[in-house]
Amino acid sequence: MAYPKYNILIIGGLGFLGSHLASQLLKFGHAVRILDSNLKESFIQNQSNIIFGNYSDPSILAEALKDIDYVFHLASTTLPKSSNDSPHKDISENLLASINLLENIRNSSVKKVIYFSSGGTVYGPQINYPINEESPTNPICSYGIHKLAVEKYLNLYHRLYEIDYTVLRISNPFGNGQSPRSNQGLVAVIKDKIEKNTPLEIWGKGDIIRDYIYVDDVINAAISILSYQGKYHIFNVGSGKGLSINNIIQFIKENINVNFDVIYKDSRALDVEKNILDIQRLSSETGWLPTLGLFDFLLESFEKL
């Protein structure tokens, strides 16, 4: 069966998720263009049309959007912690830039915008778990607030200008190619600490629970949305299961022949105690399901150390 081929722009396409997305789209025969403000080492650089620049620049954006069918918006210049350190920067570089993107898409050939939001921060503290797409959204960091605001503007531009969109609220991704330098990917950080024989520093008591999702499963979810024409615009993307940091540390020490020291530091106000996503909507609407759990990945990954 032949599948349609599209011209696809990935904003932020040289990062961890963006690189994997570009690689998979190329395998399906799509024409991939990347717009990124940071030149990074990437395994897809020689196979894609890469534009270096900021998507807040109208001239660069006009070039990037030319003849594009679908836009994947992954760009963010902040992390949850850094966003609270400078909310003004977070708003100007992420929220305002995203509105600029939507303004330029109004008069383009783009059929749909697929936005990588944050299932880990837009919800904030909850009472009921797992968290579904109708749960309250009360982010407690600027990063989560700007992500949620972009979602709201996507809905506004859909109502005003009929720009189609999908929001993917992604939990905590892990997988090959994740850099430990951002201190955002727990698995990558643990591996790096073990390789360097340095202690692992944990914020809080290690009892914070997160939903961890394999990077290839995230990408498969994103690609499944290309052909989706149903009624929903927002989807959780996670494993549907929760693990604490201590669960992960204990599993590594008990099942993998490595040992490392752990230093527990004061907890941070920006960290919610628990985050587990309900993934039923995406599964029911597209048939998507996660394929690789965190513990299985750990067993495979640490064998290569």
Wavefront OBJ file of the C-alpha trace (Angstrom):
o trace
v 0.000 0.000 0.000
v 1.408 3.391 -0.996
v 1.274 6.190 1.556
v 1.159 9.901 0.687
v 4.447 11.797 0.911
v 4.493 15.266 2.452
v 6.764 18.271 2.775
v 7.347 18.523 6.527
v 9.000 21.241 8.593
v 10.395 20.380 12.022
v 11.063 23.429 14.173
v 13.667 22.349 16.702
v 14.554 19.343 14.568
v 18.150 18.876 15.734
v 17.311 18.100 19.357
v 16.736 14.707 20.951
v 13.127 14.219 19.871
v 13.510 16.227 16.662
v 16.392 14.120 15.364
v 14.481 10.896 15.930
v 11.368 12.371 14.318
v 13.278 13.565 11.242
v 14.992 10.211 10.832
v 11.710 8.305 10.962
v 9.920 10.683 8.592
v 12.745 10.300 6.084
v 12.388 6.518 6.263
v 8.733 6.925 5.284
v 9.805 8.946 2.244
v 8.700 12.386 3.373
v 10.675 15.495 2.440
v 12.019 16.909 5.702
v 13.114 20.481 6.344
v 14.570 21.484 9.703
v 14.616 24.923 11.284
v 16.815 25.137 14.362
v 18.609 27.967 16.110
v 21.357 25.721 17.446
v 23.712 23.694 15.306
v 23.975 20.331 17.049
v 25.499 16.982 16.285
v 22.721 15.009 14.658
v 22.463 11.742 12.788
v 20.122 13.261 10.186
v 22.100 16.340 9.126
v 23.192 14.973 5.751
v 19.734 13.848 4.746
v 17.637 16.938 5.379
v 17.321 20.527 4.294
v 18.513 22.407 7.386
v 17.911 26.108 7.942
v 19.859 27.691 10.764
v 17.974 30.486 12.493
v 15.264 31.492 14.909
v 11.606 30.939 14.061
v 10.806 34.361 15.492
v 12.582 35.891 12.460
v 9.908 36.559 9.781
v 12.322 36.269 6.820
v 13.757 32.967 8.018
v 10.296 31.651 8.807
v 8.983 32.597 5.362
v 11.793 30.576 3.782
v 11.199 27.639 6.103
v 7.413 27.508 5.505
v 7.577 27.627 1.719
v 5.603 24.712 0.192
v 5.267 22.970 3.571
v 2.327 20.640 4.278
v 2.846 19.878 7.967
v 4.717 21.633 10.767
v 6.042 19.849 13.842
v 6.751 22.469 16.516
v 9.280 21.129 19.047
v 11.301 24.260 19.777
v 11.842 25.520 23.311
v 14.724 27.571 24.658
v 14.003 26.811 28.318
v 13.596 23.913 30.729
v 11.250 23.891 33.733
v 13.932 25.193 36.125
v 15.477 27.757 33.784
v 12.035 29.060 32.841
v 11.359 30.055 36.450
v 14.727 31.774 36.606
v 13.698 34.078 33.748
v 9.963 34.134 32.919
v 10.449 37.150 30.639
v 12.872 35.178 28.483
v 10.538 32.199 28.516
v 7.641 34.308 27.241
v 9.565 36.255 24.605
v 11.535 33.336 23.173
v 8.803 30.698 23.292
v 5.270 32.083 23.607
v 5.710 35.188 21.441
v 7.760 33.250 18.911
v 5.006 30.627 18.681
v 2.381 33.301 18.059
v 4.636 34.699 15.334
v 4.748 31.218 13.823
v 0.948 30.994 13.768
v 0.674 34.429 12.182
v 2.947 33.289 9.352
v 1.127 29.981 8.940
v -2.150 31.839 8.298
v -1.117 32.603 4.717
v 0.858 29.446 4.011
v 0.196 26.017 2.513
v 0.394 24.301 5.909
v -2.356 21.741 6.519
v -1.708 21.091 10.208
v 0.531 22.098 13.118
v 1.585 19.333 15.516
v 2.830 20.803 18.776
v 5.010 18.929 21.250
v 3.685 20.125 24.601
v 4.535 18.827 28.070
v 2.455 16.211 29.825
v 4.869 16.525 32.700
v 4.290 20.224 33.441
v 1.014 21.567 31.977
v -1.140 19.622 34.465
v 0.622 20.512 37.709
v -0.485 18.868 40.993
v -3.491 16.576 40.653
v -5.897 14.663 42.876
v -6.899 11.883 40.480
v -4.556 9.575 38.536
v -3.854 8.695 35.835
v -4.230 12.179 34.370
v -6.458 12.433 31.305
v -6.758 15.232 28.767
v -9.756 16.748 30.593
v -7.940 17.003 33.930
v -7.309 20.482 35.382
v -4.269 22.338 34.085
v -2.431 24.183 36.850
v 1.263 24.358 35.890
v 3.648 25.446 38.641
v 6.551 26.519 36.435
v 6.825 29.095 33.673
v 7.743 26.355 31.185
v 4.411 24.619 31.755
v 2.558 27.935 31.583
v 4.079 28.860 28.213
v 3.379 25.368 26.851
v -0.253 25.628 27.928
v -0.537 29.143 26.513
v 0.724 27.944 23.108
v -1.952 25.234 23.216
v -4.593 27.908 23.838
v -3.353 30.052 20.958
v -3.416 27.030 18.656
v -7.078 26.591 19.538
v -7.705 30.310 19.014
v -6.114 30.314 15.548
v -8.068 27.172 14.696
v -11.314 28.954 15.550
v -10.392 32.234 13.869
v -8.521 31.003 10.802
v -9.288 27.257 10.582
v -5.654 26.241 11.109
v -5.758 22.562 12.006
v -3.614 21.442 14.917
v -2.793 18.626 17.295
v -1.190 18.939 20.725
v 0.873 16.039 22.067
v 1.331 16.246 25.823
v 4.428 14.127 26.204
v 5.589 12.648 29.502
v 9.287 11.985 30.268
v 11.011 10.630 27.154
v 14.082 8.395 27.255
v 16.169 6.659 24.614
v 19.342 6.536 22.589
v 20.903 9.885 21.745
v 19.636 11.742 24.802
v 22.279 14.086 26.149
v 22.996 14.184 29.899
v 24.200 17.782 29.658
v 20.714 19.262 30.044
v 20.169 17.305 33.273
v 16.653 16.605 32.026
v 16.761 12.937 30.990
v 17.162 10.812 34.130
v 18.383 7.687 32.329
v 20.981 9.598 30.320
v 22.203 11.345 33.472
v 22.478 8.066 35.408
v 24.488 6.454 32.607
v 26.774 9.455 32.400
v 27.403 9.434 36.173
v 28.200 5.726 36.135
v 30.602 6.105 33.215
v 32.378 9.005 34.948
v 32.227 7.378 38.402
v 30.604 10.457 39.929
v 27.647 10.611 42.360
v 24.093 10.981 41.097
v 22.412 14.048 42.583
v 18.665 13.803 43.160
v 16.342 16.668 44.056
v 14.247 15.591 47.041
v 13.942 12.126 48.564
v 13.725 10.218 45.268
v 10.025 9.463 45.765
v 8.817 11.733 42.947
v 6.833 9.598 40.466
v 7.053 10.135 36.731
v 5.689 8.521 33.571
v 8.580 7.483 31.290
v 8.084 6.947 27.547
v 10.502 5.513 24.957
v 11.557 8.017 22.291
v 10.560 5.762 19.373
v 7.094 5.419 20.883
v 6.810 9.208 21.056
v 7.781 9.468 17.388
v 5.334 6.762 16.331
v 2.581 8.637 18.169
v 3.508 11.859 16.379
v 3.529 10.228 12.964
v 0.162 8.554 13.615
v -1.320 12.051 13.947
v -0.403 13.018 10.374
v -3.385 11.134 8.984
v -5.691 11.652 11.990
v -8.945 13.463 11.166
v -10.955 12.801 14.313
v -12.556 15.255 16.712
v -9.789 15.563 19.299
v -6.943 18.058 19.277
v -5.111 17.122 22.493
v -3.494 13.772 23.290
v -1.415 12.453 26.153
v 1.676 10.504 25.103
v 3.126 8.366 27.883
v 3.401 4.843 29.195
v 0.406 5.080 31.506
v 2.594 3.828 34.370
v 4.452 5.616 37.138
v 7.923 4.989 38.547
v 9.754 6.831 41.284
v 13.413 7.772 40.939
v 14.155 5.365 43.788
v 12.372 2.573 41.865
v 14.719 3.157 38.937
v 17.856 3.361 41.084
v 16.883 0.185 42.933
v 16.218 -1.685 39.679
v 19.617 -0.731 38.275
v 21.464 -1.765 41.421
v 19.595 -5.067 41.721
v 19.518 -6.137 38.073
v 22.580 -4.592 36.452
v 26.151 -5.136 37.555
v 26.872 -1.490 38.319
v 27.008 0.562 41.486
v 27.009 4.297 42.103
v 26.538 6.781 44.915
v 23.391 8.872 45.252
v 23.248 12.287 46.900
v 19.805 13.549 47.894
v 19.410 17.327 47.829
v 16.631 19.671 48.910
v 13.425 19.328 46.910
v 12.420 21.972 44.354
v 9.178 23.934 44.341
v 8.742 23.359 40.594
v 8.514 19.552 40.898
v 5.075 17.975 41.260
v 5.021 14.870 43.425
v 3.361 12.586 40.895
v 2.671 12.481 37.175
v 1.083 9.517 35.374
v -0.729 10.030 32.076
v -3.881 8.333 30.848
v -3.137 7.319 27.226
v -6.489 5.774 26.361
v -7.592 8.563 24.003
v -4.581 8.267 21.691
v -4.750 4.486 21.759
v -8.473 4.408 20.952
v -8.287 7.031 18.203
v -5.144 5.842 16.364
v -4.341 2.336 17.596
v -1.036 3.577 19.038
v 0.472 1.822 22.051
v 3.875 2.102 23.741
v 6.204 -0.784 22.893
v 9.248 -0.577 25.185
v 9.226 -0.068 28.929
v 11.919 1.749 30.863
v 13.255 -1.326 32.666
v 13.648 -3.261 29.400
v 15.500 -0.306 27.893
v 17.769 -0.118 30.925
v 18.712 -3.791 30.606
v 19.524 -3.330 26.908
v 21.278 0.003 27.403
v 23.589 -0.892 30.268
v 24.774 -4.020 28.469
v 26.625 -1.635 26.130
v 28.559 0.126 28.898
l 1 2 3 4 5 6 7 8 9 10 11 12 13 14 15 16 17 18 19 20 21 22 23 24 25 26 27 28 29 30 31 32 33 34 35 36 37 38 39 40 41 42 43 44 45 46 47 48 49 50 51 52 53 54 55 56 57 58 59 60 61 62 63 64 65 66 67 68 69 70 71 72 73 74 75 76 77 78 79 80 81 82 83 84 85 86 87 88 89 90 91 92 93 94 95 96 97 98 99 100 101 102 103 104 105 106 107 108 109 110 111 112 113 114 115 116 117 118 119 120 121 122 123 124 125 126 127 128 129 130 131 132 133 134 135 136 137 138 139 140 141 142 143 144 145 146 147 148 149 150 151 152 153 154 155 156 157 158 159 160 161 162 163 164 165 166 167 168 169 170 171 172 173 174 175 176 177 178 179 180 181 182 183 184 185 186 187 188 189 190 191 192 193 194 195 196 197 198 199 200 201 202 203 204 205 206 207 208 209 210 211 212 213 214 215 216 217 218 219 220 221 222 223 224 225 226 227 228 229 230 231 232 233 234 235 236 237 238 239 240 241 242 243 244 245 246 247 248 249 250 251 252 253 254 255 256 257 258 259 260 261 262 263 264 265 266 267 268 269 270 271 272 273 274 275 276 277 278 279 280 281 282 283 284 285 286 287 288 289 290 291 292 293 294 295 296 297 298 299 300 301 302 303 304 305
